[in-house]
Amino acid sequence: VTGSTTTQKSSAPSGGMTVICTELYRQGLLDEETYLADREFGLSLPQDVLEGYHLWAVPLAYRMRHSKRLTALIALFALPWAQEMRKRITGKGNGSRLGKAMLWGGVPICAWIGRQMSRRAILGRSFG
């Protein structure tokens, strides 16, 4: 992503919606404008998408804090995603074909995961 910085931030602003990009931003691998655009995009996502995403992304971001190799691997996918979100939100920069593909496939998958979590929670309350 153009304009990325290599300085590590002691803490990133709490995104709430963004987890992996927050960690990339904290590590100095994602510039602030792209981070904020990704965060804004996250605010537009339905709750089931966010819940499904957080199920796997929170533990992954935790592991990224402790592994530069894992961070580098995840950045190969997360940075194109963020680049596409920046283009969609701000109109700046170039979009990303990989980012578009991840949006096309990743959002429905996360929504499905989130719905499964909700169903299990409902069933747990009904029979627990």
C-alpha positions as a Markdown table, in Angstrom:
| # | Residue | x | y | z |
|---|---|---|---|---|
| 1 | Val | 0.0 | 0.0 | 0.0 |
| 2 | Thr | 1.4 | 3.3 | -1.0 |
| 3 | Gly | 2.4 | 5.5 | 1.9 |
| 4 | Ser | 2.9 | 2.7 | 4.4 |
| 5 | Thr | 5.2 | 3.3 | 7.3 |
| 6 | Thr | 7.6 | 1.0 | 9.0 |
| 7 | Thr | 7.4 | 2.5 | 12.4 |
| 8 | Gln | 5.6 | 0.4 | 15.0 |
| 9 | Lys | 2.8 | 2.1 | 16.9 |
| 10 | Ser | 2.5 | 1.3 | 20.6 |
| 11 | Ser | -1.3 | 1.1 | 20.2 |
| 12 | Ala | -3.8 | 1.5 | 17.4 |
| 13 | Pro | -7.1 | 3.2 | 17.8 |
| 14 | Ser | -9.8 | 0.8 | 18.7 |
| 15 | Gly | -11.5 | -0.1 | 15.4 |
| 16 | Gly | -14.1 | -2.4 | 16.8 |
| 17 | Met | -14.9 | -3.6 | 13.3 |
| 18 | Thr | -11.4 | -4.1 | 12.1 |
| 19 | Val | -9.1 | -6.6 | 13.7 |
| 20 | Ile | -6.4 | -7.7 | 11.3 |
| 21 | Cys | -6.0 | -4.2 | 9.7 |
| 22 | Thr | -5.8 | -2.8 | 13.2 |
| 23 | Glu | -2.9 | -5.1 | 14.0 |
| 24 | Leu | -1.2 | -4.3 | 10.7 |
| 25 | Tyr | -1.6 | -0.6 | 11.5 |
| 26 | Arg | -0.2 | -1.1 | 15.0 |
| 27 | Gln | 2.8 | -2.8 | 13.5 |
| 28 | Gly | 3.3 | 0.1 | 11.0 |
| 29 | Leu | 2.5 | -1.9 | 7.9 |
| 30 | Leu | -0.7 | 0.0 | 7.0 |
| 31 | Asp | -0.9 | 3.7 | 6.6 |
| 32 | Glu | -3.5 | 5.7 | 8.6 |
| 33 | Glu | -5.7 | 6.8 | 5.7 |
| 34 | Thr | -6.1 | 3.2 | 4.5 |
| 35 | Tyr | -6.7 | 2.0 | 8.0 |
| 36 | Leu | -9.4 | 4.6 | 8.6 |
| 37 | Ala | -11.1 | 3.8 | 5.3 |
| 38 | Asp | -11.1 | 0.1 | 6.2 |
| 39 | Arg | -12.5 | 0.9 | 9.6 |
| 40 | Glu | -15.3 | 3.0 | 8.0 |
| 41 | Phe | -16.1 | 0.2 | 5.6 |
| 42 | Gly | -16.4 | -2.2 | 8.6 |
| 43 | Leu | -19.0 | 0.1 | 10.1 |
| 44 | Ser | -21.3 | -0.6 | 7.1 |
| 45 | Leu | -21.2 | -4.4 | 7.5 |
| 46 | Pro | -24.1 | -6.4 | 9.0 |
| 47 | Gln | -23.7 | -7.8 | 12.5 |
| 48 | Asp | -23.6 | -11.4 | 11.3 |
| 49 | Val | -20.6 | -10.6 | 9.0 |
| 50 | Leu | -18.7 | -8.9 | 11.9 |
| 51 | Glu | -19.4 | -11.8 | 14.3 |
| 52 | Gly | -18.2 | -14.3 | 11.8 |
| 53 | Tyr | -15.1 | -12.3 | 11.0 |
| 54 | His | -14.3 | -11.7 | 14.7 |
| 55 | Leu | -14.5 | -15.5 | 15.4 |
| 56 | Trp | -11.4 | -16.2 | 13.4 |
| 57 | Ala | -9.8 | -12.8 | 13.1 |
| 58 | Val | -9.4 | -12.0 | 16.8 |
| 59 | Pro | -7.3 | -15.1 | 17.6 |
| 60 | Leu | -5.3 | -14.6 | 14.3 |
| 61 | Ala | -4.5 | -11.0 | 15.1 |
| 62 | Tyr | -3.3 | -12.0 | 18.6 |
| 63 | Arg | -1.0 | -14.6 | 16.9 |
| 64 | Met | 0.2 | -11.9 | 14.5 |
| 65 | Arg | 1.4 | -9.8 | 17.5 |
| 66 | His | 3.9 | -12.6 | 18.3 |
| 67 | Ser | 4.9 | -13.8 | 14.8 |
| 68 | Lys | 6.5 | -11.6 | 12.1 |
| 69 | Arg | 6.3 | -14.5 | 9.7 |
| 70 | Leu | 2.5 | -14.9 | 10.2 |
| 71 | Thr | 2.1 | -11.2 | 9.9 |
| 72 | Ala | 3.9 | -11.2 | 6.6 |
| 73 | Leu | 1.8 | -14.0 | 5.3 |
| 74 | Ile | -1.5 | -12.4 | 6.4 |
| 75 | Ala | -0.4 | -9.0 | 5.0 |
| 76 | Leu | -0.2 | -10.6 | 1.5 |
| 77 | Phe | -4.0 | -10.8 | 1.7 |
| 78 | Ala | -5.0 | -8.1 | 4.1 |
| 79 | Leu | -3.2 | -5.3 | 2.4 |
| 80 | Pro | -4.9 | -5.8 | -1.0 |
| 81 | Trp | -8.2 | -6.0 | 1.0 |
| 82 | Ala | -7.5 | -2.7 | 2.7 |
| 83 | Gln | -6.3 | -1.1 | -0.6 |
| 84 | Glu | -9.7 | -2.0 | -2.1 |
| 85 | Met | -11.6 | -0.7 | 0.8 |
| 86 | Arg | -9.7 | 2.6 | 0.6 |
| 87 | Lys | -10.6 | 2.9 | -3.1 |
| 88 | Arg | -14.3 | 2.2 | -2.3 |
| 89 | Ile | -14.5 | 4.6 | 0.7 |
| 90 | Thr | -12.3 | 7.5 | -0.4 |
| 91 | Gly | -12.0 | 7.1 | -4.2 |
| 92 | Lys | -8.2 | 7.4 | -3.8 |
| 93 | Gly | -5.5 | 5.0 | -4.9 |
| 94 | Asn | -5.9 | 1.9 | -6.9 |
| 95 | Gly | -8.3 | -0.8 | -6.1 |
| 96 | Ser | -7.2 | -4.4 | -5.9 |
| 97 | Arg | -8.4 | -7.4 | -7.8 |
| 98 | Leu | -7.4 | -9.7 | -5.0 |
| 99 | Gly | -9.2 | -7.3 | -2.6 |
| 100 | Lys | -12.4 | -7.4 | -4.7 |
| 101 | Ala | -12.2 | -11.2 | -4.8 |
| 102 | Met | -11.8 | -11.4 | -1.0 |
| 103 | Leu | -14.8 | -9.1 | -0.6 |
| 104 | Trp | -16.9 | -11.1 | -3.0 |
| 105 | Gly | -16.1 | -14.4 | -1.2 |
| 106 | Gly | -15.1 | -13.3 | 2.3 |
| 107 | Val | -18.2 | -11.3 | 3.3 |
| 108 | Pro | -20.7 | -14.1 | 2.5 |
| 109 | Ile | -18.4 | -16.7 | 4.3 |
| 110 | Cys | -18.2 | -14.5 | 7.4 |
| 111 | Ala | -21.9 | -13.9 | 7.3 |
| 112 | Trp | -22.6 | -17.6 | 7.2 |
| 113 | Ile | -20.2 | -18.2 | 10.2 |
| 114 | Gly | -21.9 | -15.4 | 12.1 |
| 115 | Arg | -25.4 | -16.9 | 11.4 |
| 116 | Gln | -24.2 | -20.3 | 12.6 |
| 117 | Met | -22.9 | -18.7 | 15.8 |
| 118 | Ser | -26.3 | -17.0 | 16.3 |
| 119 | Arg | -28.2 | -20.2 | 15.7 |
| 120 | Arg | -26.0 | -22.0 | 18.2 |
| 121 | Ala | -26.5 | -19.3 | 20.8 |
| 122 | Ile | -30.3 | -19.4 | 20.3 |
| 123 | Leu | -30.3 | -23.2 | 20.6 |
| 124 | Gly | -28.1 | -23.1 | 23.6 |
| 125 | Arg | -30.5 | -20.7 | 25.4 |
| 126 | Ser | -33.5 | -22.8 | 24.4 |
| 127 | Phe | -32.1 | -26.1 | 25.6 |
| 128 | Gly | -29.4 | -25.0 | 28.1 |
